[in-house]
Amino acid sequence: MLSWIETFLTGRTHQTKIQTHLSDIAALISGVVRGSGIGPLMLLIYINELATILENYGVKIKLFADDAKLYIQILNDFDVVQLQLALTH
């Protein structure tokens, strides 16, 4: 099952079409296919872990449906470093 999920999520590309014009093909480095059956499950797994990690760094997170808002009060350089550590974790 894990191998199937990995295969499903890797090596994906995206191309945008506006009228008859196509953009260049770009590699997708995150996310899941919109409308896929596994998409909502993958979001729940990812977003719950993300919220826990960010809160460990003092970053507040508000979740609604498929949206996440992050915020932290920046008072000094330490706060900037904490935010960057949380985002790169």
KERO-875220 format. One line per 5 residues: number of its first residue (from 1); their letters; for each residue x, y, z of C-alpha. Coordinates in Angstrom, 2 decimals. Example, Ala and Ser with C-alpha at 12.3 -4.5 7.8 and 13.67 -1.06 7.14 Angstrom:
residues 2
1> as> 12.30/-4.50/7.80  13.67/-1.06/7.14
END
This chain:
residues 89
1> mlswi> 0.00/0.00/0.00  2.79/2.42/0.90  4.51/1.70/-2.41  1.26/2.42/-4.28  0.81/5.76/-2.48
6> etflt> 4.43/6.72/-3.16  4.02/5.92/-6.85  0.76/7.88/-6.97  2.37/10.99/-5.45  5.73/11.07/-7.25
11> grthq> 6.73/12.05/-10.76  3.65/14.19/-11.36  3.54/17.16/-13.71  1.19/20.06/-14.34  0.27/22.10/-17.37
16> tkiqt> -2.17/25.01/-17.55  -4.39/25.67/-20.55  -5.90/29.09/-21.29  -8.11/28.94/-24.35  -5.82/27.27/-26.93
21> hlsdi> -2.50/28.12/-25.25  -0.60/25.65/-23.07  1.99/26.56/-20.46  5.27/24.74/-20.13  5.06/21.47/-18.24
26> aalis> 6.16/21.87/-14.63  7.03/19.23/-12.04  4.68/19.08/-9.06  6.67/19.00/-5.85  3.73/18.92/-3.43
31> gvvrg> 0.02/18.26/-3.24  -2.22/15.55/-4.58  -4.42/15.28/-7.64  -7.56/17.36/-7.28  -10.63/15.17/-7.27
36> sgigp> -8.72/12.02/-6.37  -10.25/9.65/-3.85  -7.12/9.63/-1.72  -6.67/13.43/-1.71  -8.79/14.19/1.37
41> lmlli> -7.11/11.43/3.39  -3.64/12.63/2.43  -4.60/16.21/3.40  -5.76/15.08/6.84  -2.58/13.11/7.46
46> yinel> -0.35/15.94/6.30  -2.19/18.85/7.90  -2.44/17.24/11.33  1.29/16.60/11.43  2.00/20.08/10.08
51> atile> -0.09/21.69/12.84  1.76/19.73/15.53  5.20/20.62/14.16  4.40/24.31/13.80  2.88/24.58/17.26
56> nygvk> 6.07/23.05/18.72  7.90/26.12/17.33  5.34/28.57/18.70  3.72/29.17/15.32  -0.05/29.47/15.55
61> iklfa> -2.08/27.67/12.90  -5.76/27.92/12.05  -7.29/25.22/9.85  -10.50/25.41/7.86  -11.48/22.85/5.24
66> ddakl> -8.43/22.70/2.93  -6.91/25.99/4.04  -4.24/26.78/6.65  -3.33/30.19/8.07  -0.04/30.53/9.93
71> yiqil> 1.02/33.38/12.16  3.55/34.28/14.81  4.39/37.52/16.57  7.85/38.74/15.50  9.49/40.82/18.22
76> ndfdv> 13.17/40.08/17.59  15.64/38.08/15.50  15.01/34.96/17.58  11.35/34.96/16.50  12.42/35.18/12.86
81> vqlql> 14.76/32.21/13.32  11.99/30.21/15.07  9.60/30.85/12.20  12.19/29.82/9.61  13.04/26.66/11.55
86> alth> 9.35/25.75/11.69  8.92/26.29/7.96  12.01/24.30/6.96  11.41/21.44/9.41
END
